[in-house]
Structure formats: structure tokens, C-alpha cells
Amino acid sequence: MASHERVAIVDLGSQYTQLIARKVREQKVFCEIFTTLTLEDARALGISAIILSGGPSSVYDSGSPTIDAELLESGIPILGICYGLQLAASLLGGSIRKAGSREYGRKEIERNSHDDDLLAGLPDRSVVWMSHGDQIDAAQDFITLASTDTCPAAASMHRSLPIYGLQFHPEVHHTEYGTTILSNFLRGICKLSGDWETPSIALSMVADISRTLGTDRVICGLSGGVDSSVVAALIAKAAADQLTCIFVDTGLLREGEATQVEEVFRGHFGVTLKKVDASERFFNKLAGITDPDEKRKRIGHEFIAVFEEEAAKVGDVRFLAQGTLYPDVVESVAAHGGPTAKIKRHHNVGGLPEKLGFELIEPLRFCFKDEVRDIGRELGLPDAIIERHPFPGPGLAVRIIGEVTRERVQVLQKADRIFIDEIHASGLYKEIWQALAVLLPVKSVGVMGDAHTYEETIALRAVTSVDGMTADWYRFPYDVLAKISNRIVGEVQGVNRVVYDVSSKPPATIEWE
């Protein structure tokens, strides 16, 4: 990525750090997240601009996150957001105080000046998203650009250094002109042209893969999801005759999914595809298991075991390709540790390559999901794969509450197919970020054909979201919900009741397990 303009985002503990990165990428500017960044590193990496994230700390807390103070006088343009602004001001001699009242949520800012480049194009008043308990008290070298009724320095800039600050969050959807402000900083103040374009990304990835492989062979684990499919398509474009894809059918996939993957990669891309039916092994491992974490652990371990066996059969392979994305890397283990060093473990970040002993190829490790979809379109992948809703790695096992059996999976597969088919038929699929059916361990009394029934319950869930970090339940037209419910109860044997989940995230998660 060295040939692209590069912005460094210094993660100071914010829950929104990845969202900042996505918003920067939307400006066609390449960026990376760092937890530490020295001036020496910034210059060596050719950093064109720095964004300091927010965070839950106070600058006066013992051990609170900080930065290399030399960066502030380096001449590299800096934008501090929330805690990032407070930290920059504090390091430059300003004082920070507790706000009279903690500001959280929507607030109206009023511009104090119309001569600055940061807020150019904004009206006199606009709504922003606040989330802070501290604020700047006195920073004599900073000029106030905007205020609220309780925050005198909602936006500011240094008198002589290219340092800008926002007490609110421009990356959050609820800030009306957040995109404009980020564009003003990146394109206007930093003079970045925006050279991070999908066609050029895809072409450079194919060229990089070709150079890396040389004449060596590579294997790729296909799941049928967007990420692994795009990786396989990239390698097929670079060196199809050197690629072997391994598709492990765990028995926990959606109905017809294995056939679809075969048609796309054997038929369209002409790659060597090894399909392994390991369903019996997975069901044996899951017998009697009801704990969600234990399910995930057993599925992950068994997948590695199956993959290892099949990879050994290919022989003479040097590289393993994986669909690791940038959020996977950042969430699993941050580059240098730090306040958001590890949020969760992803099955394809760490573990698999060490166990198998291959050299790793992760062409998407700098990309976000929307960028991956764009690359897939460039490569000619069908919409059925590109537009597919997110699907959990452990498959339907984490959408079955309680024990996972082949019979219960078949019930859920049928209900899930009806749900997704009807969403497509009603033209709503692209409005929904993720839709799923869940099989509950709850039986209830019903009447079907004048007969008494005592059968299971299907819960339906559909959400809207931008990035999955937060989500709201989707408001289906009642007639669509009615048709889905009638079809599931009528066509799926063993189910007599359908309920709809109207929980947002937070407090609920999108998946049930």
C-alpha cells in the first residue's frame, strides 16, 4: 500500500475508531489504525495526515493513552476528535476540565467563525453527536470555531500549527455534516487527491498475488461468504492453475449453499475445488452441547482438523490464502497492543496458519466489507455472493438455541430459505443489513387441521445497520411478515409458531448466540 496516500488514525480507545477509518476510506483515501505512532515511524511510512481518535479516558488519569508529542510540531496536519483534541491541547500547554454536565447524544453547534477551512460549507447551526465528560478549559494558542450552549470549544484550530480539533464525533451518522468536515480536512486542508479506487485496488492486488506466488501453489478455504469468495476470485485472476480451493461442508450451512459455491467456482472461475462432506464429524462433536461458546470452540477445532487433513492431500503447497479483513485484524490483536487491543477472536486471524505451517496470503487485510464487495464486482462475482448478508463462521449452529442435531438443522434450513426467499421476492433484501431465522428450544400448543399440536418456535430477525456496530430492527410491512409466517408454519414440519425480534443493538446482539 506504500504507493497510496496514507492517513494514520491513532486509536486512543474509542469504540468508533474503525468507523473513522471507514469514513476516511469513503473519501477514497487509504488509512491505517495505529495504537502507537512515533514521528520517526510517521515519516518512514509517508504519513500525510493524522487523526487522533476519541476514548473513554481523561488526560489526567494515570496511564491514560498519549502520543509522541513531537508529532504535534512536525508539520503533519492533525485532527483530534473528542479525547484526541483534549490530548493535543493538553500536550501543547492547555488545560482540560470536567464539563459542567456530561454531553451525550445530539447537540446543536453554532459557528463562531466563517474564515476556517475545517467547517467550510456548514450552516451557522447544525446538529452533531457528543460523547464526553471533559472539555478544553483554556488553550491560549487555539481559536474557537464552534460552540454549544455547554461546550465553549466544540471545534477549534491552532493559531500556527496545522492542528484541528472537534469535541464531537464527525464519524457518527448522527452528526449532520460529519462527512463534509472530514472531507474538508482530508481534501481541503491536507490536499489529498484520493487515490484509493476499487479498480486500481483490485488490479494491484492481482499483481501483488502474482509476484508473491511466483510458481508456487496456494490453497484457499472457501466458506461461500463474500470474503473468502473474493480472495479465491483474486487468486484465480492471478494464477488459477496454481490454486486449489477447499470447501468444507460442515452440515451447518444454508440450504443449497454448497451447490451454489461449486457452480460459481468450478463453472465460472474454473478453479480446482475440493468439496469435503464432513457433516457427520461436526454433528458428532456437537452432540449434547448447548453452551454457545463451547459450540463455537468445537466447530473451530474440527474445521481446522478437517482442513489440515485435506490440505495435506493436495501436496507441495507453499501458501494459504484467507479472507481476513481489516476489522478482523484490528479487533483480534491491535498492531502494538493498546486500549482496544483485543475485542474478540476471529477464526481466521491467528491459529490456522501456525497449525498448518503455510506462508499466509491475506490480500484483503487492509479492506473493509464494502470495499471487498466493490472488488468482487470488479472481478465478476455474481450478486448472489456479493450482496449476501453476513453469515456466522459456525453457521446455523449458533442460530439453534440448545443442542444442534441434523434434524434441527434441517428444520432451520427450510425456515431460513423461506424467510430469505420472501425478502427477495418483496424487493427488500438490499434494504436489510442482515436477516436470519433462529430455532428456539420452546414448544407451544397449536391447532393445525383441527388437530392439537405441540411444536417448536421460529424467531425471525432482520436489522438495518451501516457497519454492524449498532443496529436497529427492520420494520417489515405486515403483509410481508404475514406471508413469511404462514409459509413457515405451513411448509416446515415441526413448527407451529413464528415470532419477530424487535430488539436493537445494543442492548441485544444481532445473532442470538
FENJOTA-V312852 format. One record per residue. N is the residue number from 1. SS is DSSP state (@ for helix, = for strand, . for the rest). Layout:
# FENJOTA-V312852
N,SS  N,SS
This chain:
# FENJOTA-V312852
1,.  2,.  3,.  4,.  5,.  6,=  7,=  8,=  9,=  10,=  11,.  12,.  13,.  14,.  15,.  16,.  17,@  18,@  19,@  20,@  21,@  22,@  23,@  24,@  25,@  26,@  27,.  28,.  29,.  30,=  31,=  32,=  33,=  34,=  35,.  36,.  37,.  38,.  39,@  40,@  41,@  42,@  43,@  44,@  45,@  46,.  47,=  48,=  49,=  50,=  51,=  52,=  53,.  54,.  55,.  56,.  57,.  58,.  59,.  60,.  61,.  62,.  63,.  64,.  65,.  66,.  67,.  68,.  69,@  70,@  71,@  72,@  73,@  74,.  75,.  76,.  77,=  78,=  79,=  80,=  81,=  82,.  83,@  84,@  85,@  86,@  87,@  88,@  89,@  90,@  91,@  92,.  93,.  94,.  95,=  96,=  97,=  98,=  99,=  100,=  101,=  102,=  103,=  104,=  105,=  106,=  107,=  108,=  109,=  110,=  111,=  112,.  113,.  114,.  115,.  116,.  117,.  118,.  119,.  120,.  121,.  122,.  123,.  124,.  125,=  126,=  127,=  128,=  129,=  130,=  131,=  132,=  133,=  134,=  135,=  136,=  137,=  138,=  139,.  140,.  141,.  142,=  143,=  144,=  145,=  146,=  147,=  148,.  149,.  150,.  151,.  152,.  153,.  154,.  155,=  156,=  157,=  158,=  159,.  160,.  161,.  162,.  163,=  164,=  165,=  166,=  167,.  168,=  169,.  170,.  171,.  172,.  173,.  174,.  175,.  176,.  177,.  178,@  179,@  180,@  181,@  182,@  183,@  184,@  185,@  186,@  187,@  188,@  189,@  190,.  191,.  192,.  193,.  194,.  195,.  196,.  197,.  198,@  199,@  200,@  201,@  202,@  203,@  204,@  205,@  206,@  207,@  208,@  209,@  210,@  211,@  212,@  213,@  214,.  215,.  216,.  217,.  218,=  219,=  220,=  221,=  222,=  223,.  224,.  225,.  226,@  227,@  228,@  229,@  230,@  231,@  232,@  233,@  234,@  235,@  236,@  237,@  238,@  239,@  240,@  241,@  242,@  243,=  244,=  245,=  246,=  247,=  248,=  249,=  250,.  251,.  252,.  253,.  254,.  255,.  256,.  257,@  258,@  259,@  260,@  261,@  262,@  263,@  264,@  265,@  266,@  267,@  268,@  269,.  270,.  271,.  272,=  273,=  274,=  275,=  276,=  277,=  278,.  279,@  280,@  281,@  282,@  283,@  284,@  285,@  286,@  287,.  288,.  289,.  290,.  291,.  292,@  293,@  294,@  295,@  296,@  297,@  298,@  299,@  300,@  301,@  302,@  303,@  304,@  305,@  306,@  307,@  308,@  309,@  310,@  311,@  312,@  313,@  314,@  315,.  316,.  317,.  318,.  319,=  320,=  321,=  322,.  323,.  324,.  325,.  326,@  327,@  328,@  329,@  330,@  331,@  332,@  333,.  334,.  335,.  336,.  337,.  338,.  339,.  340,.  341,.  342,.  343,.  344,.  345,.  346,.  347,.  348,.  349,.  350,.  351,.  352,@  353,@  354,@  355,@  356,@  357,.  358,.  359,=  360,=  361,=  362,.  363,.  364,.  365,.  366,.  367,.  368,.  369,@  370,@  371,@  372,@  373,@  374,@  375,@  376,@  377,@  378,@  379,@  380,.  381,.  382,.  383,@  384,@  385,@  386,@  387,.  388,.  389,.  390,.  391,.  392,.  393,.  394,.  395,@  396,@  397,@  398,@  399,@  400,=  401,.  402,.  403,.  404,.  405,.  406,@  407,@  408,@  409,@  410,@  411,@  412,@  413,@  414,@  415,@  416,@  417,@  418,@  419,@  420,@  421,@  422,@  423,@  424,@  425,@  426,.  427,.  428,.  429,@  430,@  431,@  432,.  433,.  434,=  435,=  436,=  437,=  438,=  439,=  440,=  441,=  442,=  443,=  444,=  445,=  446,=  447,=  448,=  449,.  450,.  451,=  452,=  453,=  454,=  455,=  456,=  457,=  458,=  459,=  460,=  461,=  462,=  463,=  464,=  465,.  466,.  467,.  468,.  469,.  470,.  471,=  472,=  473,=  474,.  475,.  476,.  477,.  478,@  479,@  480,@  481,@  482,@  483,@  484,@  485,@  486,@  487,@  488,@  489,@  490,@  491,@  492,.  493,.  494,.  495,=  496,=  497,=  498,=  499,=  500,=  501,.  502,.  503,.  504,.  505,=  506,.  507,.  508,.  509,.  510,.  511,.  512,.  513,.
